[in-house]
Amino acid sequence: MGILEYMIVIAIVVQLLFTLQVINNFRYAMNKYKRPRQGYRPRCILIVPCKGLDEAFDENIESFFRQDYENYHLWFVVEERTDVAYERLLKLKAWHAQFSQAATVKIWVAGKSASCSQKLHNLIFAYHQIPDDVEILVFADSDACAGPNWLAHLVYPLRQEKIGAASGYRCFVPRQNNFATVTLAAINAKICELLGNTRFNLAWGGSMAISVTRFRELDLDTTWQKVLSDDLSLSSAVRKKNLKMAFVPAGMIASYEITTWPRLFEFVRRQFIITRIYTPDMWLFALLSALFSVLGLWGGIVLALWAQKTGYPYANLCAVLPIVFAVCQLGRVVLRQTLIARLLPKDRAKMKIVRYADVLFFWFFTIILLFIILTSAVGRTITWRNIKYKLHSPTDIQILPN
């Protein structure tokens, strides 16, 4: 056997090991998500920054009022009273507060940010108002819809000292089955298969929790005043302390979305630019994984055809390469779509088109993902919630005029 044959064997082994890890992540999630979380009820505060009206805004906000959790604080934060979200929040509070178990419901106005993202400015403003008896900080996004037991599950891992923070993740649920929206949902689902009982978990700001003590120990109240990303900066701080980021399967949260191809490209590219700036190792991992998947499948097909045509002595081995990649990638599709269907049973019917599309076009979605990751290798300017930022470094961001 020569170098080519050894490279083929290594590629097959890596693909099988990666798929095995995804299987382990799936088993972990299935083992955890239905467990009751009744014995740990620290006083917590749920902070939801809002800007504009997201898809299904009313349904999303109502889900935070309907948490099956005693005496939590529920706070919403906007930049200014002229934001359309402010008046809508006042109405939703009047409708739902009386039926909620929340001890307090407040709507704060934080003002404009000068040195960090507007979202983080809102979060820091709320943090400085928290009562002394609050033990846990919980953060959610206004474009996310939580199940009634979401809060109880999300805070539960924090009872362990080794846990730095806990996080769920989002699943995009199409409100319209155009191909761009389905593609977004399928690409995003790829992240779900990577989360489990591993040291590689990252927080997602739309569904994350951390103790007040840990938040202060990591000096996040200072760090957040000069950064753009809440979740990646928190994840980096947790990793530097050699603490564990707990993935909470029941912390999976639905995000109802309609998008177009330009908006899909802008959104995904923005996520990877932020990732490149804040966690370059994870950006590189994403790039190499996508490249490996595309080359292993399509390069393997070309190699197998060439070997067959030329009578190459290891033609059978060459033929095995694309077969293994196709079977493993399709198997991971089944696992991640099964995972989402079980974690979000209410939205299972709405996700049917995404499941079918992922099975038929997983190869296409990986090519799209690779293309967008490659485009995120250059540039430091992004637009987020109609605000333009330039990321000079993780702790040096510039708010640009629109």
N, C-alpha and C positions, 0 to 999 in steps of 0.2 A: 504493500500500500504506500502511496505517495502522499505529499502534502495535501492535495485536493481531497483525497479520501478521508484523511484525518479531519480536515475542516468540515466535511459533510457529517461525519460521525459526531463531532463536537456540537455542530449546529442541531442535530437531532436530539442529542442528550439534553442540551440547554432548553430546547423547546418542550421536551417531556418534563423536565424538572420545573419549568415555569408553570406548565399546566397542572402539575401536582400541587404546587403552591396555591394555585387558584382553587383547586378542589379542597384543600385544607381550609382556605378562607371561607368557602361556601359552607363547609361542615361547621365551622366556628359560628357563623352567622345563624345557621339553622338551629344550633344548640342553644343560642343565647336569646333569640328575639322574643320567644314566648314565655320566658321565665317571669314570674310575678316579682315586682319590685316594691314590696310593701314595708320593709323593715327599716328603711333609711329615709327620713324626711327632714333634712336640714332646712333652715329658713333660707330661701333663695329669692333672687330678683331676676326677672326676665326682662331684658332690654332689647327693644326692637327699633332700630333706626329706620326712618321712612323718608322717601323723597319721591313725590309723584305717586300716581296710582298704577300699580302693577296689574298684570292679568290676574283676575280672580281676587282682587285686593280685599273685598269684603269677606270672602270665605276664608282667606288666609288670616286676617286679623281676628275673625271670630274664633278660629281654632286655638288661638292663644288665650282667649277668655275661657275656653271650655276644657282646660287641663284638669285632670283628676288628681289634684294636688292641693293640700290644705295650706291656706295662708301664705301663698307666694305673692310677691309684689310684681305687678305688671306695668312696665313703663314704656311709653313710646316717645321717640325723640325726632323732631324735625328741625330743619335749618332755620325756617322762618314761618311766621303765621300766614304769609301769602301762598305758601305751598298748598296745592289742592288737597294734599294728604291731611293737612291739619284740620280743616273743616270736616272732612270725612271721618277722621278719628273721633272728633267730638260726638258726631252722630252715632258711631258704632259703640262708643263708650256708654252713651245714654241707653242704647238698646240692650247691650249685653252685660254690663257691669253687675246688674242686679242678680243675674243668674250665675255669675262666676264665683269660684272659690278664692279668687284673688283678694288679699287683704287690702291692697291699695291699687288703684288704677290712675296713672298720671300721664299727661301729655306735656312734654317739655319742649321748649324752644331754645336751641343751643347757639344760634347765631352762626356767622360764616367762619370757616376755618382759614387760618393764615399760614400754617406750617405742616399740616398733615391732610390726609384725605378727609372729605366732609363726613364720611361715615364714621371714621375714628374720632373726629372732633365731637360728633354727637355722642358716641359711646363714652368718651372721657368726661364730657359734661355730665352725663347721667351718673357715671361712677362717683364723681365728687359729691353727689347728692344722696348717696345710699345711706340708710340707717345703720347704726352701730350693730344691730343684731343680725344683719345679713351675713350668712356664711358662704353662700355660693353665688357666683355671677353666671348667668346664662344669657347667651346671645343668640338672636334669631334674625332672619331677614324678612322683610315684608312681602317678598315674592314666594314665600314658602308656606305650605299648609301642613300643620302638625296633627298627628293623631292624639286622642285624649290621654294616652299614657306616655306620650313622648317625653314630657318633662321629668317624670319619675324615673324613666329608664336612663335619661341623659345624665342625671346627677348621681346615679347609683354607684358607678365605679369610683367616684371621688372619696368614698369611705376608706380607700386604701392609700397609704402613705406613698407608695411607689408610683402612683398615677399622677402625672403632672397636669393633665387636662383630659377631657372626654369630648368626643365629637361624633356626630352622625355624618350624613352626606345627603346631597340632593339627588332627586331623580326627576328629570324633565318629563312632564306629561303633556303631550300635544293637545291643545285646545282646537287645533285645526290640522288635518292630516296632509298638509302639503309636504313635499319631499324635503324641503329645507328644515322644517321643524322636526320631522322624523329623523333626519340625519343628525341634528343636534342631540336629540334624545338618545340615539344609538351610540354616538361618539362619547357622550357623557357617561353612558352605562359602562364603558370600558374601565372607568376609574373604580367602579363598584367592586369589580372582581379582584382589585389589588388590596382591598381593605380587609383586615382580619386581626388575628393575634400575632402581629408582626411589629418590628421596630421601625418599619417604614411608613407607618400611618402618619398622615398630615391632618391637621384640623381643617374644618370648613366653617367659615364664619357664620353661616346661616343656621347652624345647629351645633353649638359648642358650649361647654361649661368648664369652669375652673373655680377653685375655692378662692375666697378673698385673700386668705393668708398666702396662698401660692402666687396669686396675681401680684401681690406686693413683693414677695420674695424674688420673683423674676423681674421686678422693676418695670413691669409692663405699663404702669401708669405714666412713667417717664418716656419709655420707648415709643409708645403709641402717639406721643405728641409730635413725632418727627418722621413717621413712616406712612406708607400708603395702604399696606395690607395688614388687616387685623389677624387673619388666620395664619398666614405664613410667618409673620413676625412672632406670633405666639408659639407656633410649632418649632421655630428655630431656638427660641428661648428654652423651651422644654427639653429639646435635644441636647443643648449645651450643658444642661444640668444632669444629663444622663437619666432623665425621668421618662416614663412611658406615656405615650399618647394612646389612650384607649379608644378603639372604634366601637361604637354602640350600634348594633344592627337595628334595634328598634328606634334609634335616632334618625333613621332614614326618613326623609321628608319630601313631600311632593312639591314640585314647582311647575305650575301650569303656564304654558308658553305657546306663543305663536311667533315665528320668526321668518326671515327672508334670507337668501344667500348672502347678501352684503352684511346683514346684521349678524348672521352666524359666523362669518369670517372675522368680523370685528370683535365679537365676543370671545371666540376661542383664541384668537391671536392675542388679545389683551390678557387673557389668563396666563398664556405661556410667556409673554413678556414679563409679567409680574413674577412668575415662577423663576425665570432666568435671572432676574435681579436679586430675588430674595433667597432662593434655594437653587443655585446653579447645578448642583449635583442631581437634583430631581429633574430639572429641565433636560440635562444630558441623558439621564436614564430614560425619559420619555422619548427623546429623539432616537436613541439607539434601539429602544424596544420597537418603535414604529418602523424604523429602517430594517431591523432584523425580520419583522413580520412580513414586510413587503418583499424584501430580497429573498427570504427563505421560500416564500410561496412562488412568486413569479420568476425569480432567478432560478429556483429549483426546476420549474417547468421548462425553461429555456435550456438548462443544463441537461435535463433528462432527454429532451428531444435531440440535442446535439450528440449525447452519448449513444443514443439509439441509432442515429443516422451514420455515425462514424465507426460504429462497432467497438466502442470503448470497452475495455475489459471489465470495468466496474459499472456498466450501464444499469444493472439492477439496483445497485446502491444509490446511484444518481436518481433513479425513479422513485426510490423510497422517500427521498428528501421532501419533494412537494406534497406527497401523500400524507406524511406525518404532520407537516405544517397545516395542511388543509383540515385534517381530522382534528388536530389539537385546537385550532382556531375556532372551528365550528363547535367543538365541545365546550369551549369557554363561552361562546355565545349562549348555548343552552343553559349553562350554569348561571351566568349573570342575569339572563332574562327570567329564569326560574326564581332566582334570589329576589329580584325586584317585584315579581308577581306576588311572592309570599309576604314580603315586607310591606307592600302597599296594596292589600287586597281590594280596597275600595276603588282603586284606579286600574284594576287588572283589565277590564274591558277596554278602557281608553288606551291602554298600552299594547293592545293586540296587534295593531298595525306595525308598531315598533318591533315587536318580537319577530313577525314575519319578515320585515325589512332587514333586520339584523342577520337572520339566517340566510337570506338570499344575497345580501349585498355587503356582508362583513368585510370582504376584500376591498370593496370600493370605499367604505368608510375609513379603513386604515390608510388608504392612499390619500384621501382628503385630509386626514389627521396629520400624516407625515408632511404634506405640503404646507399646512398652516404652521406646524412646529418650525419648519425650515424658514418660513417668512418671519417668525418671531426671533430669529437669531440676530436680526439687526433692528435698530430703532429703540427709543426709550420714551416715546411720547404716546400716551393713551388718552382716550376719552371715556369717562365713567360717570354715568348718570348726568350727562350733559355738562360735565366739568372736565377740562383738559389738564392733564398733569404731565410733567417731564420728570422721569426718574433718573437723577444723576447717580444715586447710590441707594442702598437700602434705607439709609437714614437721612437722605438729602433729596427731598422732592420739591418741585416747583409747580405752583398753581399758575397756569397760563391763562391769559385772557381768551375768551371765546371769539 
